[in-house]
Amino acid sequence: MGGLRLTFRFVTAPTGSLLIAGSIATDHLMTFGGKFADSLVVEQLDKLSVSFLVDDLEIRRGGVAPNMCFGLAHLGLRPVLVGAAGGDFADYRSWLERHGVDCDSVHISETQHTARFVCTTDSTMAQFASFYPGAMSEAAQIELAPIVARVGEPTYVLVGADDPDAMRRHTDECRQRGYPFIADCSQQLAFAEGDLIRDLIDGAAILFSNEYESHVIEKKTGWSAEEILDRVGFQVTTLGKDGVRVTSKDGTSFEVPAASDVAAIEPTGVGDAFRAGFLAALSWGTSLERAAQVGCVLAAYVVETVGTQEYSFTHAEFVERVRGSYGDAAADEVATHLA
């Protein structure tokens, strides 16, 4: 796979479906007014036993796949949600469908609850979190071919954090059937061994990660940054408050600053929103730089709210926020796709 070959294919022919595979979960989000670090003794971490009195509790819809689908739908696309949920998914499904997400291919477990993410964030935006997989453990039962038969050939299949067996099955099926796929291992990188990570990213059209995760990928796979670029179309690395970096083995490398005038409140789901904005813009046929800018603006809406799907905006408001961060040319181009 050389250079940006798959990237150009996507940009010049954005006509297929977008399949977004990953965890479906509810988020239980709490905030702690102090700093976790003040309660941690480095020399005693092997005996860690701490409790934090939190200020509030928000129960929100979440999971990486619905978060991305919600963002894509807000920008005018109709993404296909691919994942497993429990019998308690009905209300969540109704919410997503009202916002333009195709949920007809979600696997519903007969025995397990929908997965649950529990997270506490301190005043420095550091987080302690735990995740109950529940129905997610059945995601490996999902086959992509029947979904493609229903919605048409995919422009991309994004394989996000999910049951590891499901991630491997989806990735292998994409290779076998020739579906361009995106590797987005995110939270699973902490638990995955090198063999799994290598299998999930080798041959991906796009590799998404944050900066820390990019180093984890290098360490666990044993591949250098250059060797990773040799195996993917291009790599998109989010840099937190510093924006995003896009690189490819053909020498393409640039950074886009984060959106301006952001009042950060809660960071959960920011990466998912960035990915949604990035993919939405690519589906419109924009440049990689413009896609990164759209991703950064959508991410700003999430970090300014508590919850991953609680933001809202009109298309005109979104365009003006692009204008304020990246100028008239960027805003005018985005406006043509949101008209």
C-alpha positions in Angstrom: 0.0 0.0 0.0 1.8 3.1 -1.1 1.4 6.7 0.0 -2.1 8.1 0.0 -3.6 5.8 -2.6 -6.6 4.8 -0.5 -7.0 8.3 0.7 -7.4 9.6 -2.8 -9.9 6.8 -3.6 -12.0 8.0 -0.7 -11.8 11.7 -1.6 -12.6 11.3 -5.3 -15.5 8.8 -4.8 -17.3 9.5 -1.5 -20.4 7.6 -2.5 -20.4 4.5 -0.3 -21.7 3.8 3.2 -19.8 4.5 6.4 -19.8 1.5 8.8 -18.8 2.5 12.3 -18.0 -0.6 14.4 -17.2 -0.3 18.1 -18.5 -0.4 21.7 -22.1 0.7 22.5 -22.3 1.8 26.1 -23.9 4.2 28.7 -21.5 6.6 30.5 -21.7 7.3 34.2 -19.6 10.5 34.5 -18.6 12.1 37.8 -16.4 15.1 38.7 -13.9 15.5 41.6 -13.1 19.0 42.6 -9.5 18.3 43.7 -6.5 16.6 42.1 -6.1 12.8 42.0 -2.3 13.3 42.3 -2.7 14.9 45.7 -4.0 11.5 47.1 -1.5 9.2 45.4 1.8 8.1 46.9 4.0 6.8 44.2 5.9 4.5 46.5 2.6 2.9 47.6 0.8 2.4 44.4 1.0 -1.4 44.8 -1.3 -0.9 47.9 -3.6 1.6 46.3 -6.9 2.1 48.1 -8.4 5.5 47.7 -11.9 7.0 47.6 -12.9 10.4 46.1 -16.0 12.4 47.2 -17.4 13.5 43.8 -19.5 16.6 43.2 -22.1 15.2 40.8 -23.2 12.3 38.6 -24.3 12.4 35.0 -25.6 9.4 33.2 -25.2 9.8 29.5 -25.3 7.8 26.3 -21.9 6.7 25.1 -19.7 4.0 23.4 -17.2 5.0 20.8 -19.3 3.8 17.8 -22.6 5.7 18.7 -20.5 8.8 19.7 -19.0 8.9 16.2 -22.3 8.1 14.5 -24.0 10.9 16.4 -21.3 13.4 15.2 -21.5 12.2 11.6 -25.3 12.5 11.6 -25.0 16.0 12.9 -23.0 16.9 9.9 -25.5 15.5 7.5 -24.4 11.9 6.9 -26.2 8.6 7.7 -23.7 6.3 9.3 -24.4 2.7 10.0 -23.9 1.6 13.6 -22.2 -1.8 14.0 -22.1 -3.2 17.5 -23.8 -5.2 20.2 -26.2 -4.0 22.9 -28.6 -5.4 25.5 -32.3 -5.5 25.7 -32.1 -2.1 27.5 -30.9 -0.4 24.2 -34.5 0.6 23.1 -34.4 4.2 24.3 -30.9 4.7 23.2 -31.7 3.3 19.8 -34.7 5.7 19.5 -32.4 8.6 20.3 -29.9 7.7 17.7 -32.4 7.0 15.0 -34.1 10.4 15.7 -30.7 12.0 15.0 -30.2 10.2 11.7 -28.1 7.1 12.7 -28.9 3.7 11.0 -29.3 1.2 13.9 -30.7 -1.7 11.9 -27.5 -3.7 12.1 -27.1 -3.6 15.9 -26.9 -7.0 17.5 -29.2 -7.3 20.5 -28.1 -9.7 23.3 -30.7 -12.0 24.8 -28.9 -12.3 28.1 -26.6 -9.3 28.7 -27.0 -5.6 29.5 -25.5 -2.9 27.3 -21.9 -2.1 28.3 -21.2 0.6 30.9 -18.4 3.1 31.3 -17.9 4.7 34.7 -15.5 7.7 34.8 -14.4 10.3 37.4 -12.6 13.4 36.2 -10.6 15.8 38.5 -9.9 19.5 38.2 -6.9 18.9 35.9 -8.9 16.7 33.5 -7.1 13.6 34.7 -9.5 10.6 34.8 -10.1 7.3 36.6 -12.4 5.0 34.7 -13.7 1.4 34.5 -15.6 -0.4 31.8 -18.2 -3.3 32.0 -18.4 -5.0 28.6 -21.7 -6.8 29.0 -23.3 -7.3 25.6 -20.2 -6.1 23.9 -18.8 -9.6 24.4 -21.2 -10.8 21.6 -20.0 -8.3 19.0 -17.8 -11.0 17.5 -21.0 -12.6 16.2 -21.5 -9.8 13.8 -20.7 -10.4 10.1 -20.1 -7.4 7.9 -21.2 -8.9 4.6 -25.0 -8.9 5.3 -24.7 -5.3 6.4 -23.0 -4.3 3.2 -25.6 -6.2 1.2 -28.2 -4.0 2.9 -26.6 -0.6 2.7 -24.1 -0.9 -0.2 -20.3 -1.1 -0.5 -18.6 0.8 2.3 -16.4 3.7 1.6 -14.8 2.8 4.9 -15.4 0.4 7.8 -14.1 2.0 11.0 -13.0 -0.6 13.5 -13.1 1.1 16.9 -12.5 -0.1 20.4 -14.8 -3.1 21.0 -14.5 -6.8 22.1 -11.0 -7.8 20.9 -12.4 -10.8 19.0 -14.9 -8.6 17.2 -12.2 -6.1 16.2 -10.1 -8.9 14.8 -13.0 -10.5 13.0 -14.1 -7.2 11.4 -10.5 -6.3 10.4 -10.0 -9.8 8.8 -13.3 -9.6 7.0 -12.4 -6.2 5.6 -9.2 -7.6 4.2 -10.8 -10.7 2.8 -13.6 -8.8 1.1 -11.7 -5.7 0.1 -13.4 -3.2 2.3 -11.2 -0.2 3.1 -10.9 -0.1 6.9 -9.8 2.4 9.5 -7.9 1.2 12.6 -8.9 3.0 15.8 -7.8 0.8 18.7 -7.9 3.6 21.3 -8.9 2.2 24.8 -8.1 -1.4 23.8 -4.4 -0.6 23.4 -3.8 -0.8 27.1 -4.8 -4.4 27.2 -4.0 -5.7 23.7 -0.8 -7.6 23.0 1.5 -6.8 20.1 0.2 -9.5 17.8 -3.4 -8.2 18.1 -2.3 -4.6 17.5 -0.2 -5.5 14.5 -3.2 -7.4 13.0 -5.6 -4.6 13.6 -3.5 -1.8 11.9 -1.6 -3.6 9.1 -3.1 -2.5 5.8 -5.5 0.1 7.3 -6.3 3.1 5.1 -6.2 5.4 8.1 -4.7 4.8 11.6 -6.3 7.0 14.3 -4.7 7.5 17.8 -3.8 10.2 20.2 -0.1 11.0 20.8 0.3 8.7 23.9 -1.4 5.8 22.0 1.0 6.3 19.1 3.9 5.5 21.4 2.0 2.5 22.9 1.5 1.2 19.3 5.2 1.5 18.6 6.3 -0.1 21.8 3.9 -3.1 21.7 4.2 -3.8 18.0 7.9 -3.4 17.9 7.5 -1.2 14.8 9.1 2.2 14.4 7.0 5.2 13.4 8.3 4.8 9.9 7.5 1.1 9.8 3.9 1.9 10.9 3.5 4.5 8.1 4.7 1.8 5.6 1.7 -0.3 6.6 -1.1 2.3 6.6 -2.5 4.8 4.1 -1.9 7.7 6.6 -1.8 8.3 10.3 -3.9 10.9 12.2 -2.6 11.7 15.6 -4.6 13.9 17.9 -2.5 16.2 20.2 -5.1 17.4 22.8 -5.1 21.1 23.2 -2.4 21.4 20.5 -4.7 20.0 17.7 -3.8 17.2 15.4 -1.0 15.8 13.2 -1.4 14.0 9.9 1.5 12.0 8.4 2.1 9.5 5.6 5.1 7.7 4.3 5.2 9.8 1.1 6.5 12.7 3.2 3.1 14.4 3.9 3.2 15.8 7.4 1.4 18.8 8.8 -0.3 19.9 12.0 -3.6 21.7 12.5 -4.2 23.7 15.7 -7.2 23.1 17.9 -10.3 25.2 17.4 -10.1 28.6 19.1 -12.0 30.0 22.1 -12.8 26.6 23.6 -14.1 26.6 27.2 -13.2 23.0 28.3 -15.5 21.3 30.8 -15.3 17.5 30.3 -13.1 15.6 27.8 -14.9 12.3 27.5 -15.8 11.6 23.8 -13.6 14.4 22.3 -11.6 12.0 20.3 -14.7 10.3 18.9 -16.1 13.7 17.8 -12.9 14.6 16.1 -13.0 11.3 14.1 -16.6 12.0 13.2 -15.8 15.5 11.9 -12.7 14.3 10.0 -14.6 11.5 8.3 -17.6 13.7 7.5 -15.3 16.2 5.7 -13.5 13.5 3.8 -16.8 12.1 2.7 -17.6 15.6 1.3 -14.3 15.3 -0.8 -12.2 17.9 1.2 -8.5 17.9 1.7 -6.9 16.2 4.7 -6.2 19.6 6.2 -9.8 20.7 5.9 -10.9 17.4 7.4 -8.7 18.0 10.4 -10.1 21.4 10.9 -13.7 20.1 10.8 -12.7 17.4 13.2 -11.2 19.9 15.6 -14.4 22.1 15.5 -16.7 19.2 16.2 -14.4 18.1 19.1 -14.7 21.6 20.6 -18.5 21.1 21.0 -18.0 17.9 23.0 -15.3 19.2 25.4 -17.6 22.1 26.2 -20.4 19.8 27.4 -20.8 17.0 30.0 -21.6 13.9 28.0 -20.6 12.7 24.6 -23.8 13.4 22.7 -25.3 16.4 24.5 -24.1 19.1 22.1 -26.2 20.7 19.4 -25.7 23.3 16.8 -27.2 24.6 13.6 -25.2 24.2 10.4 -24.8 28.0 10.2 -23.4 28.1 13.8 -20.9 25.3 12.9 -19.8 27.2 9.8 -19.2 30.4 11.8 -17.2 28.4 14.3 -15.0 27.1 11.5 -14.6 30.7 10.3 -13.5 31.9 13.7 -10.9 29.2 14.0 -9.6 28.7 10.5 -10.7 31.6 8.3 -13.1 32.5 5.5 -11.9 30.0 2.9 -12.4 27.1 5.3 -15.8 28.3 6.4 -17.0 28.9 2.9 -16.0 25.4 1.8 -17.7 23.8 4.7 -20.8 25.8 4.1 -21.2 24.4 0.7 -21.5 20.9 2.2 -23.9 21.9 5.0 -26.2 24.0 2.9 
